[in-house]
């Protein structure tokens, strides 16, 4: 179930229109990261699609526009940029966790109460940084899911509003007379 949700989030993000800065006419140009291209870019990194979707979603407008352009002009460079950024983020998290463990170890071993108080304050700062970064990531995931939910609600509302015309169109397709097939035409080879 979790894999399906992550895949849906990535697919939604990949097809969500993005706005680039205004062109000469003063209009913003809608653009999107091509869904097929992003699938190809991360084809051999399927386990990272959710993290990539979250990372792309968290980018500011300028960074996202650069990534869109890079996807269009140089897919391999886009893949490298995405994987590098994910790698740097993972390394940063691992380094912070290691620093926290080391500070806690030093705290436990320290005999001097003054130094122990300093280490405790330092450890609290490190834990606060880790906690706040994790909270920010959770917030990004939540905003991404809220955006997807809003899109699904909008599509559902449009479906409900257009129910009669969709039903009538299907009825017409199903009840219109069919042309008799001519021998030899439209045969599958």
Secondary structure, DSSP 8 states (H G I E B T S, - for coil): -HHHHHHHHHHHHHHS-EEEEE-TTS-EEEE---HHHHHHHTGGGGGGHHHHHHHHHHS-HHHHHHHHHHHHH-HHHHHHHHHHHHHHHHHHHHHHHHHHHHHHHHHHH---HHHHHHHHHHHHHHHHHHHHHHHHHHHHHHHHHHHHHHHHHHHHHHHHHTHHHHHHHHHHHHHS------TTSS---
